[in-house]
Amino acid sequence: MWSVTVSRSVDKQFPKLPERVRKQLLALMQAIRRDGPVRGDWPNYSKLSGNRHHCHLKKGQPTYVAVWREEKATINVEVLYAGTHEKAPY
């Protein structure tokens, strides 16, 4: 089982997200906790440079994404960003 935490910015942004996106983010975090950070079963998942990953939480206008980072040699994952695609830190 993986340990999943959220960054301070995600913690602050979470209440401002649409309910559907909040539910998707919680489901994503549960999937990461259970099965690890590689989430090829999520929409538009891709591994970014280094140890970062991203996927879509909601398609359409606006598109919402999540970005997370795994710590190598541990079982820790931190969700770095959850919000609109335009502001995502790729």
Backbone as XML, in Angstrom:
<?xml version="1.0"?>
<chain id="A" units="angstrom">
  <residue number="1" name="MET">
    <atom name="N" x="0.845" y="-1.180" z="0.000"/>
    <atom name="CA" x="0.000" y="0.000" z="0.000"/>
    <atom name="C" x="0.891" y="1.244" z="0.000"/>
  </residue>
  <residue number="2" name="TRP">
    <atom name="N" x="0.555" y="2.199" z="-0.850"/>
    <atom name="CA" x="1.315" y="3.434" z="-0.991"/>
    <atom name="C" x="0.758" y="4.510" z="-0.053"/>
  </residue>
  <residue number="3" name="SER">
    <atom name="N" x="1.625" y="5.383" z="0.403"/>
    <atom name="CA" x="1.219" y="6.543" z="1.206"/>
    <atom name="C" x="0.997" y="7.713" z="0.253"/>
  </residue>
  <residue number="4" name="VAL">
    <atom name="N" x="-0.176" y="8.325" z="0.290"/>
    <atom name="CA" x="-0.506" y="9.432" z="-0.613"/>
    <atom name="C" x="-0.787" y="10.679" z="0.217"/>
  </residue>
  <residue number="5" name="THR">
    <atom name="N" x="-0.075" y="11.762" z="-0.093"/>
    <atom name="CA" x="-0.298" y="13.047" z="0.554"/>
    <atom name="C" x="-0.603" y="14.081" z="-0.516"/>
  </residue>
  <residue number="6" name="VAL">
    <atom name="N" x="-1.067" y="15.248" z="-0.092"/>
    <atom name="CA" x="-1.323" y="16.343" z="-1.027"/>
    <atom name="C" x="-0.474" y="17.537" z="-0.628"/>
  </residue>
  <residue number="7" name="SER">
    <atom name="N" x="-0.068" y="18.308" z="-1.621"/>
    <atom name="CA" x="0.693" y="19.526" z="-1.350"/>
    <atom name="C" x="-0.227" y="20.562" z="-0.698"/>
  </residue>
  <residue number="8" name="ARG">
    <atom name="N" x="0.366" y="21.557" z="-0.127"/>
    <atom name="CA" x="-0.415" y="22.620" z="0.515"/>
    <atom name="C" x="-1.328" y="23.322" z="-0.496"/>
  </residue>
  <residue number="9" name="SER">
    <atom name="N" x="-0.818" y="23.533" z="-1.705"/>
    <atom name="CA" x="-1.634" y="24.217" z="-2.716"/>
    <atom name="C" x="-2.848" y="23.372" z="-3.112"/>
  </residue>
  <residue number="10" name="VAL">
    <atom name="N" x="-2.705" y="22.064" z="-3.211"/>
    <atom name="CA" x="-3.849" y="21.199" z="-3.526"/>
    <atom name="C" x="-4.841" y="21.220" z="-2.374"/>
  </residue>
  <residue number="11" name="ASP">
    <atom name="N" x="-4.332" y="21.218" z="-1.153"/>
    <atom name="CA" x="-5.208" y="21.274" z="0.021"/>
    <atom name="C" x="-6.053" y="22.549" z="0.014"/>
  </residue>
  <residue number="12" name="LYS">
    <atom name="N" x="-5.447" y="23.662" z="-0.391"/>
    <atom name="CA" x="-6.171" y="24.932" z="-0.446"/>
    <atom name="C" x="-7.133" y="24.979" z="-1.632"/>
  </residue>
  <residue number="13" name="GLN">
    <atom name="N" x="-6.756" y="24.369" z="-2.759"/>
    <atom name="CA" x="-7.550" y="24.409" z="-3.978"/>
    <atom name="C" x="-8.740" y="23.438" z="-3.924"/>
  </residue>
  <residue number="14" name="PHE">
    <atom name="N" x="-8.622" y="22.364" z="-3.150"/>
    <atom name="CA" x="-9.619" y="21.295" z="-3.148"/>
    <atom name="C" x="-11.055" y="21.788" z="-2.962"/>
  </residue>
  <residue number="15" name="PRO">
    <atom name="N" x="-11.355" y="22.635" z="-1.964"/>
    <atom name="CA" x="-12.754" y="23.071" z="-1.796"/>
    <atom name="C" x="-13.288" y="23.897" z="-2.969"/>
  </residue>
  <residue number="16" name="LYS">
    <atom name="N" x="-12.411" y="24.487" z="-3.761"/>
    <atom name="CA" x="-12.827" y="25.327" z="-4.887"/>
    <atom name="C" x="-13.107" y="24.523" z="-6.147"/>
  </residue>
  <residue number="17" name="LEU">
    <atom name="N" x="-12.704" y="23.253" z="-6.166"/>
    <atom name="CA" x="-12.919" y="22.419" z="-7.342"/>
    <atom name="C" x="-14.386" y="22.017" z="-7.438"/>
  </residue>
  <residue number="18" name="PRO">
    <atom name="N" x="-14.891" y="21.805" z="-8.658"/>
    <atom name="CA" x="-16.254" y="21.293" z="-8.806"/>
    <atom name="C" x="-16.381" y="19.938" z="-8.108"/>
  </residue>
  <residue number="19" name="GLU">
    <atom name="N" x="-17.577" y="19.624" z="-7.624"/>
    <atom name="CA" x="-17.792" y="18.389" z="-6.864"/>
    <atom name="C" x="-17.356" y="17.150" z="-7.643"/>
  </residue>
  <residue number="20" name="ARG">
    <atom name="N" x="-17.691" y="17.104" z="-8.924"/>
    <atom name="CA" x="-17.318" y="15.952" z="-9.761"/>
    <atom name="C" x="-15.801" y="15.775" z="-9.802"/>
  </residue>
  <residue number="21" name="VAL">
    <atom name="N" x="-15.063" y="16.867" z="-9.880"/>
    <atom name="CA" x="-13.608" y="16.817" z="-9.939"/>
    <atom name="C" x="-13.046" y="16.388" z="-8.579"/>
  </residue>
  <residue number="22" name="ARG">
    <atom name="N" x="-13.635" y="16.890" z="-7.495"/>
    <atom name="CA" x="-13.189" y="16.473" z="-6.154"/>
    <atom name="C" x="-13.353" y="14.966" z="-5.985"/>
  </residue>
  <residue number="23" name="LYS">
    <atom name="N" x="-14.486" y="14.426" z="-6.424"/>
    <atom name="CA" x="-14.721" y="12.991" z="-6.319"/>
    <atom name="C" x="-13.712" y="12.198" z="-7.153"/>
  </residue>
  <residue number="24" name="GLN">
    <atom name="N" x="-13.419" y="12.682" z="-8.344"/>
    <atom name="CA" x="-12.443" y="12.016" z="-9.199"/>
    <atom name="C" x="-11.051" y="12.043" z="-8.567"/>
  </residue>
  <residue number="25" name="LEU">
    <atom name="N" x="-10.675" y="13.180" z="-7.977"/>
    <atom name="CA" x="-9.370" y="13.288" z="-7.330"/>
    <atom name="C" x="-9.269" y="12.303" z="-6.166"/>
  </residue>
  <residue number="26" name="LEU">
    <atom name="N" x="-10.311" y="12.210" z="-5.362"/>
    <atom name="CA" x="-10.304" y="11.260" z="-4.249"/>
    <atom name="C" x="-10.216" y="9.818" z="-4.755"/>
  </residue>
  <residue number="27" name="ALA">
    <atom name="N" x="-10.918" y="9.519" z="-5.840"/>
    <atom name="CA" x="-10.856" y="8.174" z="-6.430"/>
    <atom name="C" x="-9.456" y="7.893" z="-6.973"/>
  </residue>
  <residue number="28" name="LEU">
    <atom name="N" x="-8.838" y="8.897" z="-7.593"/>
    <atom name="CA" x="-7.471" y="8.737" z="-8.096"/>
    <atom name="C" x="-6.507" y="8.470" z="-6.947"/>
  </residue>
  <residue number="29" name="MET">
    <atom name="N" x="-6.630" y="9.232" z="-5.878"/>
    <atom name="CA" x="-5.750" y="9.041" z="-4.731"/>
    <atom name="C" x="-5.933" y="7.647" z="-4.137"/>
  </residue>
  <residue number="30" name="GLN">
    <atom name="N" x="-7.160" y="7.163" z="-4.085"/>
    <atom name="CA" x="-7.411" y="5.812" z="-3.577"/>
    <atom name="C" x="-6.778" y="4.771" z="-4.496"/>
  </residue>
  <residue number="31" name="ALA">
    <atom name="N" x="-6.876" y="4.967" z="-5.812"/>
    <atom name="CA" x="-6.271" y="4.027" z="-6.763"/>
    <atom name="C" x="-4.749" y="4.020" z="-6.617"/>
  </residue>
  <residue number="32" name="ILE">
    <atom name="N" x="-4.161" y="5.196" z="-6.443"/>
    <atom name="CA" x="-2.707" y="5.276" z="-6.244"/>
    <atom name="C" x="-2.331" y="4.581" z="-4.940"/>
  </residue>
  <residue number="33" name="ARG">
    <atom name="N" x="-3.094" y="4.835" z="-3.891"/>
    <atom name="CA" x="-2.822" y="4.219" z="-2.582"/>
    <atom name="C" x="-2.847" y="2.689" z="-2.697"/>
  </residue>
  <residue number="34" name="ARG">
    <atom name="N" x="-3.804" y="2.186" z="-3.439"/>
    <atom name="CA" x="-3.998" y="0.733" z="-3.553"/>
    <atom name="C" x="-3.025" y="0.088" z="-4.548"/>
  </residue>
  <residue number="35" name="ASP">
    <atom name="N" x="-2.841" y="0.735" z="-5.733"/>
    <atom name="CA" x="-2.133" y="0.081" z="-6.841"/>
    <atom name="C" x="-0.843" y="0.757" z="-7.280"/>
  </residue>
  <residue number="36" name="GLY">
    <atom name="N" x="-0.497" y="1.902" z="-6.686"/>
    <atom name="CA" x="0.746" y="2.571" z="-7.049"/>
    <atom name="C" x="0.542" y="3.749" z="-7.988"/>
  </residue>
  <residue number="37" name="PRO">
    <atom name="N" x="1.610" y="4.497" z="-8.253"/>
    <atom name="CA" x="1.505" y="5.758" z="-8.994"/>
    <atom name="C" x="1.324" y="5.636" z="-10.499"/>
  </residue>
  <residue number="38" name="VAL">
    <atom name="N" x="1.626" y="4.506" z="-11.100"/>
    <atom name="CA" x="1.462" y="4.348" z="-12.546"/>
    <atom name="C" x="0.009" y="4.001" z="-12.813"/>
  </residue>
  <residue number="39" name="ARG">
    <atom name="N" x="-0.732" y="4.937" z="-13.415"/>
    <atom name="CA" x="-2.173" y="4.804" z="-13.568"/>
    <atom name="C" x="-2.583" y="4.779" z="-15.034"/>
  </residue>
  <residue number="40" name="GLY">
    <atom name="N" x="-2.117" y="3.807" z="-15.767"/>
    <atom name="CA" x="-2.458" y="3.676" z="-17.181"/>
    <atom name="C" x="-3.937" y="3.455" z="-17.441"/>
  </residue>
  <residue number="41" name="ASP">
    <atom name="N" x="-4.700" y="3.161" z="-16.387"/>
    <atom name="CA" x="-6.134" y="2.937" z="-16.534"/>
    <atom name="C" x="-6.943" y="4.226" z="-16.366"/>
  </residue>
  <residue number="42" name="TRP">
    <atom name="N" x="-6.276" y="5.370" z="-16.221"/>
    <atom name="CA" x="-6.963" y="6.663" z="-16.092"/>
    <atom name="C" x="-6.849" y="7.433" z="-17.402"/>
  </residue>
  <residue number="43" name="PRO">
    <atom name="N" x="-7.852" y="8.294" z="-17.715"/>
    <atom name="CA" x="-7.860" y="9.028" z="-18.995"/>
    <atom name="C" x="-6.638" y="9.924" z="-19.168"/>
  </residue>
  <residue number="44" name="ASN">
    <atom name="N" x="-6.034" y="9.828" z="-20.327"/>
    <atom name="CA" x="-4.903" y="10.661" z="-20.717"/>
    <atom name="C" x="-3.749" y="10.598" z="-19.729"/>
  </residue>
  <residue number="45" name="TYR">
    <atom name="N" x="-3.567" y="9.448" z="-19.084"/>
    <atom name="CA" x="-2.438" y="9.285" z="-18.177"/>
    <atom name="C" x="-1.146" y="9.362" z="-18.971"/>
  </residue>
  <residue number="46" name="SER">
    <atom name="N" x="-0.143" y="10.012" z="-18.397"/>
    <atom name="CA" x="1.204" y="9.951" z="-18.972"/>
    <atom name="C" x="2.221" y="10.173" z="-17.872"/>
  </residue>
  <residue number="47" name="LYS">
    <atom name="N" x="3.362" y="9.558" z="-18.072"/>
    <atom name="CA" x="4.477" y="9.771" z="-17.170"/>
    <atom name="C" x="5.214" y="10.990" z="-17.689"/>
  </residue>
  <residue number="48" name="LEU">
    <atom name="N" x="5.437" y="11.943" z="-16.816"/>
    <atom name="CA" x="6.154" y="13.155" z="-17.191"/>
    <atom name="C" x="7.634" y="12.947" z="-16.888"/>
  </residue>
  <residue number="49" name="SER">
    <atom name="N" x="8.431" y="13.969" z="-17.026"/>
    <atom name="CA" x="9.860" y="13.837" z="-16.784"/>
    <atom name="C" x="10.139" y="13.429" z="-15.342"/>
  </residue>
  <residue number="50" name="GLY">
    <atom name="N" x="11.189" y="12.661" z="-15.180"/>
    <atom name="CA" x="11.596" y="12.244" z="-13.839"/>
    <atom name="C" x="10.587" y="11.320" z="-13.201"/>
  </residue>
  <residue number="51" name="ASN">
    <atom name="N" x="10.135" y="11.672" z="-12.028"/>
    <atom name="CA" x="9.238" y="10.817" z="-11.253"/>
    <atom name="C" x="7.832" y="11.402" z="-11.142"/>
  </residue>
  <residue number="52" name="ARG">
    <atom name="N" x="7.439" y="12.223" z="-12.131"/>
    <atom name="CA" x="6.120" y="12.862" z="-12.103"/>
    <atom name="C" x="5.174" y="12.205" z="-13.096"/>
  </residue>
  <residue number="53" name="HIS">
    <atom name="N" x="3.874" y="12.262" z="-12.764"/>
    <atom name="CA" x="2.826" y="11.659" z="-13.578"/>
    <atom name="C" x="1.659" y="12.638" z="-13.672"/>
  </residue>
  <residue number="54" name="HIS">
    <atom name="N" x="0.785" y="12.437" z="-14.673"/>
    <atom name="CA" x="-0.425" y="13.260" z="-14.757"/>
    <atom name="C" x="-1.541" y="12.482" z="-15.440"/>
  </residue>
  <residue number="55" name="CYS">
    <atom name="N" x="-2.782" y="12.898" z="-15.183"/>
    <atom name="CA" x="-3.938" y="12.353" z="-15.887"/>
    <atom name="C" x="-5.065" y="13.378" z="-15.831"/>
  </residue>
  <residue number="56" name="HIS">
    <atom name="N" x="-6.077" y="13.143" z="-16.646"/>
    <atom name="CA" x="-7.244" y="14.025" z="-16.655"/>
    <atom name="C" x="-8.242" y="13.564" z="-15.600"/>
  </residue>
  <residue number="57" name="LEU">
    <atom name="N" x="-8.800" y="14.526" z="-14.887"/>
    <atom name="CA" x="-9.873" y="14.253" z="-13.941"/>
    <atom name="C" x="-11.223" y="14.514" z="-14.582"/>
  </residue>
  <residue number="58" name="LYS">
    <atom name="N" x="-11.256" y="15.469" z="-15.535"/>
    <atom name="CA" x="-12.484" y="15.802" z="-16.253"/>
    <atom name="C" x="-12.091" y="16.340" z="-17.612"/>
  </residue>
  <residue number="59" name="LYS">
    <atom name="N" x="-12.680" y="15.767" z="-18.658"/>
    <atom name="CA" x="-12.436" y="16.249" z="-20.015"/>
    <atom name="C" x="-13.413" y="17.366" z="-20.337"/>
  </residue>
  <residue number="60" name="GLY">
    <atom name="N" x="-13.215" y="18.045" z="-21.448"/>
    <atom name="CA" x="-14.128" y="19.090" z="-21.882"/>
    <atom name="C" x="-13.591" y="20.463" z="-21.542"/>
  </residue>
  <residue number="61" name="GLN">
    <atom name="N" x="-14.487" y="21.414" z="-21.448"/>
    <atom name="CA" x="-14.109" y="22.798" z="-21.176"/>
    <atom name="C" x="-14.628" y="23.224" z="-19.823"/>
  </residue>
  <residue number="62" name="PRO">
    <atom name="N" x="-13.828" y="23.512" z="-18.844"/>
    <atom name="CA" x="-12.376" y="23.328" z="-18.879"/>
    <atom name="C" x="-12.000" y="21.891" z="-18.528"/>
  </residue>
  <residue number="63" name="THR">
    <atom name="N" x="-10.820" y="21.491" z="-18.966"/>
    <atom name="CA" x="-10.269" y="20.188" z="-18.614"/>
    <atom name="C" x="-9.564" y="20.320" z="-17.272"/>
  </residue>
  <residue number="64" name="TYR">
    <atom name="N" x="-9.802" y="19.378" z="-16.383"/>
    <atom name="CA" x="-9.126" y="19.358" z="-15.077"/>
    <atom name="C" x="-8.134" y="18.205" z="-15.058"/>
  </residue>
  <residue number="65" name="VAL">
    <atom name="N" x="-6.960" y="18.452" z="-14.503"/>
    <atom name="CA" x="-5.907" y="17.445" z="-14.445"/>
    <atom name="C" x="-5.351" y="17.338" z="-13.034"/>
  </residue>
  <residue number="66" name="ALA">
    <atom name="N" x="-4.652" y="16.242" z="-12.785"/>
    <atom name="CA" x="-3.911" y="16.061" z="-11.540"/>
    <atom name="C" x="-2.471" y="15.726" z="-11.912"/>
  </residue>
  <residue number="67" name="VAL">
    <atom name="N" x="-1.543" y="16.236" z="-11.133"/>
    <atom name="CA" x="-0.119" y="15.944" z="-11.307"/>
    <atom name="C" x="0.387" y="15.429" z="-9.969"/>
  </residue>
  <residue number="68" name="TRP">
    <atom name="N" x="1.108" y="14.312" z="-10.000"/>
    <atom name="CA" x="1.657" y="13.772" z="-8.754"/>
    <atom name="C" x="3.087" y="13.315" z="-8.956"/>
  </residue>
  <residue number="69" name="ARG">
    <atom name="N" x="3.785" y="13.162" z="-7.834"/>
    <atom name="CA" x="5.203" y="12.808" z="-7.842"/>
    <atom name="C" x="5.391" y="11.603" z="-6.921"/>
  </residue>
  <residue number="70" name="GLU">
    <atom name="N" x="6.122" y="10.629" z="-7.431"/>
    <atom name="CA" x="6.462" y="9.491" z="-6.580"/>
    <atom name="C" x="7.891" y="9.665" z="-6.079"/>
  </residue>
  <residue number="71" name="GLU">
    <atom name="N" x="8.109" y="9.254" z="-4.854"/>
    <atom name="CA" x="9.456" y="9.291" z="-4.294"/>
    <atom name="C" x="10.079" y="7.927" z="-4.538"/>
  </residue>
  <residue number="72" name="LYS">
    <atom name="N" x="11.149" y="7.904" z="-5.317"/>
    <atom name="CA" x="11.837" y="6.652" z="-5.607"/>
    <atom name="C" x="12.373" y="6.056" z="-4.317"/>
  </residue>
  <residue number="73" name="ALA">
    <atom name="N" x="12.423" y="4.763" z="-4.256"/>
    <atom name="CA" x="12.952" y="3.999" z="-3.118"/>
    <atom name="C" x="12.057" y="4.074" z="-1.881"/>
  </residue>
  <residue number="74" name="THR">
    <atom name="N" x="10.872" y="4.677" z="-2.011"/>
    <atom name="CA" x="9.916" y="4.681" z="-0.904"/>
    <atom name="C" x="8.552" y="4.320" z="-1.488"/>
  </residue>
  <residue number="75" name="ILE">
    <atom name="N" x="7.556" y="4.328" z="-0.651"/>
    <atom name="CA" x="6.194" y="4.091" z="-1.144"/>
    <atom name="C" x="5.353" y="5.343" z="-0.902"/>
  </residue>
  <residue number="76" name="ASN">
    <atom name="N" x="5.959" y="6.509" z="-1.109"/>
    <atom name="CA" x="5.281" y="7.787" z="-0.902"/>
    <atom name="C" x="4.967" y="8.453" z="-2.229"/>
  </residue>
  <residue number="77" name="VAL">
    <atom name="N" x="3.767" y="9.021" z="-2.321"/>
    <atom name="CA" x="3.331" y="9.773" z="-3.493"/>
    <atom name="C" x="2.731" y="11.076" z="-2.990"/>
  </residue>
  <residue number="78" name="GLU">
    <atom name="N" x="3.073" y="12.200" z="-3.646"/>
    <atom name="CA" x="2.495" y="13.488" z="-3.284"/>
    <atom name="C" x="1.761" y="14.058" z="-4.485"/>
  </residue>
  <residue number="79" name="VAL">
    <atom name="N" x="0.495" y="14.398" z="-4.303"/>
    <atom name="CA" x="-0.269" y="15.064" z="-5.357"/>
    <atom name="C" x="0.149" y="16.528" z="-5.338"/>
  </residue>
  <residue number="80" name="LEU">
    <atom name="N" x="0.736" y="16.986" z="-6.441"/>
    <atom name="CA" x="1.286" y="18.334" z="-6.525"/>
    <atom name="C" x="0.292" y="19.359" z="-7.035"/>
  </residue>
  <residue number="81" name="TYR">
    <atom name="N" x="-0.633" y="18.934" z="-7.879"/>
    <atom name="CA" x="-1.538" y="19.891" z="-8.523"/>
    <atom name="C" x="-2.850" y="19.207" z="-8.877"/>
  </residue>
  <residue number="82" name="ALA">
    <atom name="N" x="-3.932" y="19.922" z="-8.699"/>
    <atom name="CA" x="-5.247" y="19.500" z="-9.175"/>
    <atom name="C" x="-5.966" y="20.775" z="-9.588"/>
  </residue>
  <residue number="83" name="GLY">
    <atom name="N" x="-6.270" y="20.892" z="-10.849"/>
    <atom name="CA" x="-6.937" y="22.090" z="-11.341"/>
    <atom name="C" x="-7.058" y="22.066" z="-12.850"/>
  </residue>
  <residue number="84" name="THR">
    <atom name="N" x="-7.266" y="23.233" z="-13.430"/>
    <atom name="CA" x="-7.484" y="23.304" z="-14.876"/>
    <atom name="C" x="-6.188" y="23.017" z="-15.636"/>
  </residue>
  <residue number="85" name="HIS">
    <atom name="N" x="-6.386" y="22.503" z="-16.822"/>
    <atom name="CA" x="-5.274" y="22.114" z="-17.687"/>
    <atom name="C" x="-4.348" y="23.288" z="-17.998"/>
  </residue>
  <residue number="86" name="GLU">
    <atom name="N" x="-4.927" y="24.484" z="-18.156"/>
    <atom name="CA" x="-4.153" y="25.656" z="-18.551"/>
    <atom name="C" x="-3.084" y="26.034" z="-17.535"/>
  </residue>
  <residue number="87" name="LYS">
    <atom name="N" x="-3.325" y="25.764" z="-16.260"/>
    <atom name="CA" x="-2.399" y="26.179" z="-15.211"/>
    <atom name="C" x="-1.525" y="25.033" z="-14.708"/>
  </residue>
  <residue number="88" name="ALA">
    <atom name="N" x="-1.620" y="23.872" z="-15.328"/>
    <atom name="CA" x="-0.893" y="22.695" z="-14.841"/>
    <atom name="C" x="0.617" y="22.872" z="-14.967"/>
  </residue>
  <residue number="89" name="PRO">
    <atom name="N" x="1.357" y="22.478" z="-13.944"/>
    <atom name="CA" x="2.815" y="22.605" z="-13.941"/>
    <atom name="C" x="3.493" y="21.411" z="-14.623"/>
  </residue>
  <residue number="90" name="TYR">
    <atom name="N" x="3.485" y="21.360" z="-15.940"/>
    <atom name="CA" x="4.088" y="20.233" z="-16.661"/>
    <atom name="C" x="5.573" y="20.374" z="-16.670"/>
  </residue>
</chain>
